[in-house]
Amino acid sequence: MGPERPYRVRNFDPLLRDLLAWGLVVRPEEDGDGSWQLVEVVQSRLSELTRNHGQVGSDQLVYLDHRCAGCGTRGLTRLVEGTYLCTACFERRVPASPAGEEDRTSTSA
């Protein structure tokens, strides 16, 4: 068995299929090792996004209309260790911050 992956393949494959379907990755002709590369417009956009907002961790992103792996409800979820969780299940799984420390994943209303 190979090294442990930080993601679940079944969750990762749809993203890769989308990259291929939208033409956002290419395999350079001069590259003989079979590696893939993001197209120039994607590389530029990634640079803009990280310049303006810094790198966002996957635990800070929210996803719409995914089914929660914890309770089965469909709606707003977060991706935690390869599993989509609603806010209630996310809070049960992730320990609360100690008093006085701001939770970096919380949002203000």
N, CA and C atoms as a LAMMPS dump frame, in Angstrom:
ITEM: TIMESTEP
0
ITEM: NUMBER OF ATOMS
327
ITEM: BOX BOUNDS ff ff ff
-5.0000000000000000e+02 5.0000000000000000e+02
-5.0000000000000000e+02 5.0000000000000000e+02
-5.0000000000000000e+02 5.0000000000000000e+02
ITEM: ATOMS id mol type element x y z
1 1 1 N 0.839 -1.171 0
2 1 2 C 0 0 0
3 1 3 C 0.888 1.24 0
4 2 1 N 0.538 2.263 -0.772
5 2 2 C 1.322 3.477 -0.899
6 2 3 C 1.145 4.421 0.273
7 3 1 N 1.761 5.617 0.187
8 3 2 C 1.644 6.581 1.272
9 3 3 C 0.19 7.024 1.445
10 4 1 N -0.174 7.336 2.679
11 4 2 C -1.544 7.751 2.975
12 4 3 C -1.825 9.113 2.346
13 5 1 N -2.988 9.244 1.726
14 5 2 C -3.358 10.479 1.037
15 5 3 C -4.117 11.402 1.977
16 6 1 N -3.928 12.731 1.839
17 6 2 C -4.649 13.677 2.695
18 6 3 C -6.084 13.916 2.199
19 7 1 N -6.547 13.165 1.235
20 7 2 C -7.879 13.315 0.652
21 7 3 C -8.405 11.939 0.288
22 8 1 N -9.701 11.869 0.088
23 8 2 C -10.302 10.625 -0.386
24 8 3 C -10.426 10.708 -1.893
25 9 1 N -9.976 9.706 -2.586
26 9 2 C -9.969 9.705 -4.044
27 9 3 C -11.364 9.956 -4.6
28 10 1 N -12.384 9.35 -4.016
29 10 2 C -13.738 9.529 -4.553
30 10 3 C -14.199 10.98 -4.44
31 11 1 N -13.661 11.746 -3.496
32 11 2 C -13.995 13.163 -3.382
33 11 3 C -13.136 14.011 -4.31
34 12 1 N -11.961 13.543 -4.634
35 12 2 C -10.994 14.29 -5.425
36 12 3 C -11.226 14.141 -6.925
37 13 1 N -11.698 12.982 -7.366
38 13 2 C -11.891 12.72 -8.79
39 13 3 C -12.826 13.703 -9.489
40 14 1 N -13.957 14.104 -8.896
41 14 2 C -14.82 15.07 -9.593
42 14 3 C -14.104 16.39 -9.901
43 15 1 N -13.246 16.831 -9.01
44 15 2 C -12.483 18.051 -9.26
45 15 3 C -11.558 17.861 -10.46
46 16 1 N -10.885 16.735 -10.518
47 16 2 C -9.984 16.467 -11.645
48 16 3 C -10.755 16.363 -12.957
49 17 1 N -11.912 15.716 -12.917
50 17 2 C -12.74 15.613 -14.132
51 17 3 C -13.189 16.995 -14.599
52 18 1 N -13.547 17.867 -13.646
53 18 2 C -13.944 19.235 -13.994
54 18 3 C -12.783 19.998 -14.625
55 19 1 N -11.584 19.842 -14.077
56 19 2 C -10.414 20.509 -14.655
57 19 3 C -10.202 20.075 -16.101
58 20 1 N -10.343 18.783 -16.353
59 20 2 C -10.192 18.265 -17.716
60 20 3 C -11.322 18.741 -18.62
61 21 1 N -12.556 18.64 -18.153
62 21 2 C -13.721 18.99 -18.972
63 21 3 C -13.726 20.462 -19.357
64 22 1 N -13.283 21.325 -18.459
65 22 2 C -13.284 22.764 -18.732
66 22 3 C -12.005 23.209 -19.435
67 23 1 N -11.092 22.286 -19.699
68 23 2 C -9.853 22.643 -20.396
69 23 3 C -8.921 23.494 -19.562
70 24 1 N -8.925 23.266 -18.246
71 24 2 C -8.118 24.08 -17.346
72 24 3 C -6.746 23.484 -17.067
73 25 1 N -6.516 22.263 -17.546
74 25 2 C -5.203 21.633 -17.434
75 25 3 C -4.795 21.109 -18.808
76 26 1 N -3.494 21.065 -19.033
77 26 2 C -2.95 20.535 -20.286
78 26 3 C -1.748 19.654 -19.967
79 27 1 N -1.458 18.8 -20.89
80 27 2 C -0.246 17.979 -20.778
81 27 3 C 0.735 18.533 -21.809
82 28 1 N 1.786 19.225 -21.345
83 28 2 C 2.75 19.818 -22.285
84 28 3 C 3.348 18.768 -23.21
85 29 1 N 3.427 19.103 -24.499
86 29 2 C 3.941 18.153 -25.498
87 29 3 C 5.404 17.805 -25.264
88 30 1 N 6.187 18.781 -24.809
89 30 2 C 7.616 18.516 -24.616
90 30 3 C 7.89 17.742 -23.335
91 31 1 N 6.856 17.566 -22.503
92 31 2 C 7.022 16.865 -21.237
93 31 3 C 6.81 15.369 -21.441
94 32 1 N 7.856 14.588 -21.32
95 32 2 C 7.76 13.16 -21.558
96 32 3 C 7.346 12.342 -20.345
97 33 1 N 7.248 12.968 -19.167
98 33 2 C 6.95 12.189 -17.961
99 33 3 C 5.45 12.1 -17.656
100 34 1 N 4.587 12.664 -18.51
101 34 2 C 3.147 12.535 -18.322
102 34 3 C 2.549 13.489 -17.311
103 35 1 N 3.289 14.497 -16.87
104 35 2 C 2.746 15.429 -15.881
105 35 3 C 1.77 16.407 -16.542
106 36 1 N 0.915 17.021 -15.73
107 36 2 C -0.091 17.97 -16.188
108 36 3 C 0.261 19.359 -15.685
109 37 1 N -0.279 20.369 -16.359
110 37 2 C -0.005 21.753 -15.988
111 37 3 C -1.29 22.569 -16.116
112 38 1 N -1.512 23.498 -15.192
113 38 2 C -2.651 24.411 -15.299
114 38 3 C -2.418 25.356 -16.468
115 39 1 N -3.483 25.702 -17.195
116 39 2 C -3.332 26.646 -18.296
117 39 3 C -3.013 28.027 -17.731
118 40 1 N -2.457 28.883 -18.575
119 40 2 C -1.956 30.195 -18.145
120 40 3 C -3.018 31.042 -17.453
121 41 1 N -4.244 31.057 -17.974
122 41 2 C -5.292 31.888 -17.371
123 41 3 C -5.612 31.415 -15.946
124 42 1 N -5.554 30.121 -15.704
125 42 2 C -5.797 29.585 -14.358
126 42 3 C -4.648 29.97 -13.435
127 43 1 N -3.424 29.851 -13.909
128 43 2 C -2.276 30.235 -13.093
129 43 3 C -2.351 31.715 -12.714
130 44 1 N -2.744 32.558 -13.658
131 44 2 C -2.874 33.993 -13.382
132 44 3 C -3.957 34.256 -12.342
133 45 1 N -5.085 33.571 -12.506
134 45 2 C -6.195 33.779 -11.569
135 45 3 C -5.833 33.298 -10.17
136 46 1 N -5.144 32.163 -10.059
137 46 2 C -4.693 31.688 -8.757
138 46 3 C -3.753 32.694 -8.094
139 47 1 N -2.885 33.299 -8.88
140 47 2 C -1.982 34.32 -8.344
141 47 3 C -2.773 35.513 -7.815
142 48 1 N -3.795 35.933 -8.562
143 48 2 C -4.637 37.045 -8.113
144 48 3 C -5.364 36.707 -6.817
145 49 1 N -5.951 35.515 -6.763
146 49 2 C -6.706 35.107 -5.567
147 49 3 C -5.829 35.047 -4.33
148 50 1 N -4.655 34.466 -4.453
149 50 2 C -3.78 34.355 -3.281
150 50 3 C -3.148 35.686 -2.925
151 51 1 N -2.95 36.559 -3.888
152 51 2 C -2.401 37.878 -3.612
153 51 3 C -3.403 38.705 -2.81
154 52 1 N -4.681 38.603 -3.167
155 52 2 C -5.705 39.415 -2.512
156 52 3 C -6.187 38.831 -1.19
157 53 1 N -6.208 37.514 -1.074
158 53 2 C -6.819 36.894 0.099
159 53 3 C -5.903 35.939 0.845
160 54 1 N -4.706 35.7 0.36
161 54 2 C -3.847 34.702 0.977
162 54 3 C -4.376 33.317 0.658
163 55 1 N -3.665 32.323 1.078
164 55 2 C -4.097 30.951 0.811
165 55 3 C -5.165 30.567 1.82
166 56 1 N -6.265 30.034 1.325
167 56 2 C -7.389 29.655 2.171
168 56 3 C -7.317 28.157 2.438
169 57 1 N -7.401 27.777 3.702
170 57 2 C -7.397 26.368 4.069
171 57 3 C -8.736 25.727 3.747
172 58 1 N -8.721 24.427 3.48
173 58 2 C -9.961 23.742 3.117
174 58 3 C -10.983 23.779 4.239
175 59 1 N -10.536 23.905 5.492
176 59 2 C -11.484 23.972 6.602
177 59 3 C -12.172 25.324 6.693
178 60 1 N -11.712 26.306 5.931
179 60 2 C -12.322 27.625 5.937
180 60 3 C -13.342 27.804 4.805
181 61 1 N -13.328 26.907 3.84
182 61 2 C -14.262 26.993 2.727
183 61 3 C -15.59 26.352 3.092
184 62 1 N -16.667 26.875 2.542
185 62 2 C -17.975 26.256 2.718
186 62 3 C -18.51 25.863 1.353
187 63 1 N -19.283 24.794 1.318
188 63 2 C -19.827 24.248 0.079
189 63 3 C -21.345 24.219 0.187
190 64 1 N -22.005 24.554 -0.902
191 64 2 C -23.463 24.559 -0.927
192 64 3 C -24.002 23.249 -1.475
193 65 1 N -25.082 22.787 -0.888
194 65 2 C -25.854 21.655 -1.394
195 65 3 C -25.12 20.317 -1.416
196 66 1 N -24.199 20.11 -0.503
197 66 2 C -23.612 18.781 -0.326
198 66 3 C -24.352 18.091 0.815
199 67 1 N -24.376 16.785 0.796
200 67 2 C -24.996 16.02 1.886
201 67 3 C -23.962 15.837 2.994
202 68 1 N -24.369 16.149 4.228
203 68 2 C -23.503 16.002 5.39
204 68 3 C -23.28 14.52 5.673
205 69 1 N -22.023 14.132 5.836
206 69 2 C -21.692 12.739 6.13
207 69 3 C -22.071 12.364 7.558
208 70 1 N -22.26 13.36 8.425
209 70 2 C -22.599 13.08 9.809
210 70 3 C -24.076 12.812 10.03
211 71 1 N -24.926 13.739 9.54
212 71 2 C -26.363 13.628 9.822
213 71 3 C -27.213 13.426 8.568
214 72 1 N -26.616 13.58 7.403
215 72 2 C -27.345 13.331 6.158
216 72 3 C -28.126 14.5 5.606
217 73 1 N -28.129 15.642 6.295
218 73 2 C -28.851 16.796 5.758
219 73 3 C -28.091 17.375 4.577
220 74 1 N -28.825 18.008 3.685
221 74 2 C -28.229 18.623 2.502
222 74 3 C -28.247 20.129 2.693
223 75 1 N -27.103 20.776 2.471
224 75 2 C -27.023 22.227 2.628
225 75 3 C -25.59 22.693 2.723
226 76 1 N -25.365 23.707 3.533
227 76 2 C -24.048 24.295 3.725
228 76 3 C -23.154 23.312 4.482
229 77 1 N -21.978 22.997 3.917
230 77 2 C -21.057 22.049 4.545
231 77 3 C -19.626 22.559 4.461
232 78 1 N -18.764 21.928 5.237
233 78 2 C -17.312 22.155 5.183
234 78 3 C -16.664 20.81 4.871
235 79 1 N -15.524 20.848 4.212
236 79 2 C -14.789 19.627 3.902
237 79 3 C -13.748 19.411 4.99
238 80 1 N -13.936 18.364 5.794
239 80 2 C -13.041 18.062 6.906
240 80 3 C -12.508 16.651 6.716
241 81 1 N -11.197 16.54 6.533
242 81 2 C -10.544 15.243 6.344
243 81 3 C -11.242 14.412 5.268
244 82 1 N -11.6 15.051 4.155
245 82 2 C -12.215 14.361 3.029
246 82 3 C -13.696 14.08 3.186
247 83 1 N -14.337 14.624 4.23
248 83 2 C -15.747 14.384 4.495
249 83 3 C -16.484 15.713 4.599
250 84 1 N -17.644 15.816 3.93
251 84 2 C -18.452 17.028 4.022
252 84 3 C -19.293 16.98 5.286
253 85 1 N -19.214 18.049 6.105
254 85 2 C -19.964 18.122 7.354
255 85 3 C -20.724 19.432 7.448
256 86 1 N -21.985 19.371 7.948
257 86 2 C -22.753 20.59 8.194
258 86 3 C -22.143 21.3 9.401
259 87 1 N -22.611 22.501 9.691
260 87 2 C -22.047 23.283 10.789
261 87 3 C -22.158 22.553 12.12
262 88 1 N -23.324 21.964 12.409
263 88 2 C -23.513 21.27 13.69
264 88 3 C -22.556 20.087 13.825
265 89 1 N -22.435 19.275 12.788
266 89 2 C -21.53 18.115 12.841
267 89 3 C -20.07 18.553 12.852
268 90 1 N -19.759 19.641 12.148
269 90 2 C -18.41 20.194 12.145
270 90 3 C -18.024 20.633 13.553
271 91 1 N -18.933 21.337 14.236
272 91 2 C -18.647 21.819 15.585
273 91 3 C -18.518 20.672 16.577
274 92 1 N -19.255 19.589 16.378
275 92 2 C -19.114 18.421 17.253
276 92 3 C -17.77 17.734 17.039
277 93 1 N -17.291 17.716 15.789
278 93 2 C -16.035 17.026 15.476
279 93 3 C -14.819 17.863 15.834
280 94 1 N -14.87 19.191 15.577
281 94 2 C -13.733 20.077 15.816
282 94 3 C -13.898 20.715 17.193
283 95 1 N -12.945 20.505 18.099
284 95 2 C -13.071 21.076 19.44
285 95 3 C -13.141 22.595 19.393
286 96 1 N -13.91 23.17 20.303
287 96 2 C -14.046 24.627 20.385
288 96 3 C -12.715 25.237 20.792
289 97 1 N -12.495 26.488 20.376
290 97 2 C -11.276 27.199 20.738
291 97 3 C -11.294 27.528 22.224
292 98 1 N -10.119 27.562 22.855
293 98 2 C -10.067 27.975 24.261
294 98 3 C -10.619 29.387 24.414
295 99 1 N -11.154 29.704 25.574
296 99 2 C -11.742 31.02 25.834
297 99 3 C -10.733 32.118 25.525
298 100 1 N -11.217 33.139 24.856
299 100 2 C -10.367 34.28 24.536
300 100 3 C -9.683 34.185 23.193
301 101 1 N -9.638 33.003 22.582
302 101 2 C -9.016 32.855 21.27
303 101 3 C -10.084 32.863 20.201
304 102 1 N -9.826 33.58 19.122
305 102 2 C -10.777 33.642 18.018
306 102 3 C -10.682 32.377 17.185
307 103 1 N -11.819 31.804 16.846
308 103 2 C -11.882 30.616 15.989
309 103 3 C -11.692 31.06 14.559
310 104 1 N -10.647 30.59 13.883
311 104 2 C -10.359 31.049 12.524
312 104 3 C -11.369 30.547 11.504
313 105 1 N -12.201 29.575 11.875
314 105 2 C -13.188 29.07 10.924
315 105 3 C -14.557 29.687 11.123
316 106 1 N -14.728 30.513 12.141
317 106 2 C -16.03 31.107 12.393
318 106 3 C -16.273 32.263 11.438
319 107 1 N -17.54 32.566 11.226
320 107 2 C -17.909 33.672 10.364
321 107 3 C -18.754 34.633 11.158
322 108 1 N -18.694 35.898 10.816
323 108 2 C -19.513 36.877 11.515
324 108 3 C -20.772 37.127 10.711
325 109 1 N -21.864 37.369 11.413
326 109 2 C -23.147 37.582 10.74
327 109 3 C -23.436 39.041 10.594
